Amino acid sequence: MKEIMDQEQISRTLKRMTHEIIERNSDLNQIVLLGIKEKGIPMAYMLADNLWRFSDVKVPVFELDITKYRDDHKKNDEHNQITTIDLNGKNVIIVDDVLYTGRTARAAMDAITDMGRPSKIQLAILVDRGHRELPIRADYIGKNIPTSYQEKVIVDWNKNVSII
């Protein structure tokens, strides 16, 4: 296992990404963070905490379960998405730990369009490892890490980011 980011580097990276979010969004009160279940949720809360510290704006965070929108898994209607979130006219930022093929991000966009019509959808990820299968790119990237198909990127929010 090769460590590529330690806890301090993760923290610094998320602070930088937060500043980028502040710079690129003129009205922070219109932002909604949607953390992709499971690994994107902690990152979404960390970004929200940083936004509060750096700009005094409380940005809402919601969990986004994309299970029924995946095209590479069996459909299961037992996963219910929260549909009471008002995303109309909002700047939605999808948050996840690793961007790989782009299929997770596409499923997240499908879920979002079922919940409303945001004015903008952005993507924030900690690690972009390449190997896209869909024309998806992140707006906020913590670190670009070229990997082989055989490697796996593991994010442990309490410890580090590693490649195995």
C-alpha positions as CSV (number, residue, x, y, z in Angstrom):
1,M,0.0,0.0,0.0
2,K,1.4,3.4,-1.0
3,E,0.3,6.5,0.9
4,I,-0.4,9.4,-1.4
5,M,-1.9,11.9,1.1
6,D,-1.7,12.0,4.9
7,Q,-4.3,13.6,7.2
8,E,-2.6,17.0,7.1
9,Q,-2.5,17.0,3.3
10,I,-6.1,16.0,3.1
11,S,-7.0,18.9,5.4
12,R,-5.0,21.4,3.4
13,T,-6.5,20.1,0.1
14,L,-10.0,20.5,1.4
15,K,-9.3,24.1,2.6
16,R,-7.9,24.9,-0.9
17,M,-11.0,23.4,-2.5
18,T,-13.2,25.4,-0.2
19,H,-11.5,28.6,-1.3
20,E,-12.1,27.6,-4.9
21,I,-15.8,27.1,-4.2
22,I,-16.0,30.5,-2.6
23,E,-14.2,32.1,-5.6
24,R,-16.4,30.4,-8.2
25,N,-19.8,30.9,-6.6
26,S,-21.0,34.5,-6.2
27,D,-23.8,33.7,-3.8
28,L,-22.8,31.1,-1.3
29,N,-26.4,31.1,0.1
30,Q,-27.5,29.3,-3.1
31,I,-25.1,26.4,-2.6
32,V,-26.3,22.9,-1.6
33,L,-23.7,20.2,-1.0
34,L,-24.8,16.6,-1.8
35,G,-22.5,14.0,-0.5
36,I,-22.6,10.7,-2.4
37,K,-23.4,7.9,0.0
38,E,-21.1,6.6,1.7
39,K,-17.6,8.1,1.0
40,G,-18.7,11.5,-0.2
41,I,-20.7,12.4,2.9
42,P,-17.8,13.1,5.3
43,M,-16.1,15.2,2.6
44,A,-19.3,17.2,2.1
45,Y,-19.5,18.0,5.9
46,M,-15.8,19.0,5.9
47,L,-16.4,21.4,3.0
48,A,-19.5,22.8,4.7
49,D,-17.5,23.3,8.0
50,N,-14.7,25.1,6.0
51,L,-17.3,27.3,4.2
52,W,-18.7,28.3,7.6
53,R,-15.2,29.1,8.9
54,F,-14.0,31.0,5.9
55,S,-17.2,32.8,4.8
56,D,-19.7,32.7,7.7
57,V,-22.3,31.0,5.5
58,K,-24.0,27.8,6.6
59,V,-24.3,25.6,3.5
60,P,-26.8,22.7,3.8
61,V,-25.5,19.2,3.3
62,F,-27.6,16.2,2.2
63,E,-26.8,12.6,1.6
64,L,-27.3,11.4,-2.0
65,D,-28.1,7.7,-2.4
66,I,-27.6,6.9,-6.1
67,T,-28.1,3.2,-5.9
68,K,-31.2,3.0,-8.1
69,Y,-29.6,5.3,-10.7
70,R,-26.5,3.2,-11.3
71,D,-26.3,1.5,-14.7
72,D,-23.8,-1.1,-13.5
73,H,-25.8,-2.5,-10.6
74,K,-29.2,-4.2,-10.3
75,K,-32.0,-1.8,-9.9
76,N,-33.5,-1.8,-6.4
77,D,-36.5,0.4,-5.7
78,E,-36.0,0.0,-1.9
79,H,-33.6,2.9,-1.9
80,N,-35.7,6.0,-1.6
81,Q,-34.1,9.3,-2.3
82,I,-35.0,12.3,-0.2
83,T,-37.3,14.3,-2.5
84,T,-38.1,17.1,0.0
85,I,-34.9,19.0,-0.9
86,D,-35.6,22.1,-2.9
87,L,-32.9,22.2,-5.5
88,N,-34.7,24.5,-7.9
89,G,-32.4,27.4,-8.8
90,K,-29.7,26.2,-6.5
91,N,-26.0,25.7,-7.2
92,V,-25.7,22.0,-6.4
93,I,-22.2,20.6,-5.6
94,I,-21.9,16.8,-5.8
95,V,-19.2,15.6,-3.4
96,D,-17.4,12.3,-3.6
97,D,-14.0,10.9,-2.7
98,V,-12.7,9.4,-5.9
99,L,-13.6,10.1,-9.6
100,Y,-12.9,7.1,-11.8
101,T,-15.1,6.1,-14.7
102,G,-17.6,8.9,-14.2
103,R,-20.6,6.5,-13.8
104,T,-21.2,7.5,-10.2
105,A,-21.3,11.2,-11.1
106,R,-23.7,10.5,-14.0
107,A,-26.0,8.6,-11.6
108,A,-25.8,11.5,-9.2
109,M,-26.9,13.9,-11.9
110,D,-29.8,11.6,-12.8
111,A,-30.9,11.6,-9.2
112,I,-30.6,15.3,-8.9
113,T,-32.7,16.0,-12.0
114,D,-35.5,13.8,-10.4
115,M,-35.4,16.1,-7.4
116,G,-35.6,19.4,-9.2
117,R,-33.9,21.8,-11.6
118,P,-30.8,23.4,-10.1
119,S,-29.3,26.4,-11.9
120,K,-25.9,24.7,-11.8
121,I,-24.4,21.3,-11.0
122,Q,-20.8,21.1,-10.0
123,L,-18.6,18.2,-8.9
124,A,-16.0,18.2,-6.1
125,I,-13.8,15.2,-5.6
126,L,-10.7,14.5,-3.5
127,V,-8.9,12.2,-6.0
128,D,-9.2,12.0,-9.8
129,R,-7.6,8.8,-10.9
130,G,-8.5,9.0,-14.6
131,H,-9.9,6.1,-16.7
132,R,-13.1,8.0,-17.6
133,E,-15.8,6.0,-19.5
134,L,-18.1,9.0,-19.8
135,P,-17.4,12.7,-20.6
136,I,-17.4,13.8,-17.0
137,R,-14.9,16.2,-15.4
138,A,-14.7,17.6,-11.9
139,D,-15.0,21.3,-11.1
140,Y,-13.0,21.0,-7.9
141,I,-10.2,18.4,-7.7
142,G,-8.1,17.7,-4.6
143,K,-5.4,15.7,-6.4
144,N,-4.9,14.1,-9.8
145,I,-3.4,10.7,-9.4
146,P,-2.7,8.5,-12.5
147,T,-3.5,4.9,-11.7
148,S,-3.6,1.6,-13.5
149,Y,-6.9,-0.3,-13.9
150,Q,-5.6,-2.8,-11.4
151,E,-4.9,-0.3,-8.7
152,K,-7.5,0.9,-6.2
153,V,-7.6,4.3,-4.4
154,I,-8.6,4.0,-0.7
155,V,-9.7,7.1,1.2
156,D,-9.7,6.8,5.0
157,W,-11.0,10.2,6.2
158,N,-9.4,9.7,9.6
159,K,-6.0,8.6,8.4
160,N,-4.9,8.9,4.7
161,V,-5.4,8.3,1.0
162,S,-3.6,5.2,-0.3
163,I,-3.2,3.2,-3.5
164,I,-3.3,-0.6,-3.3
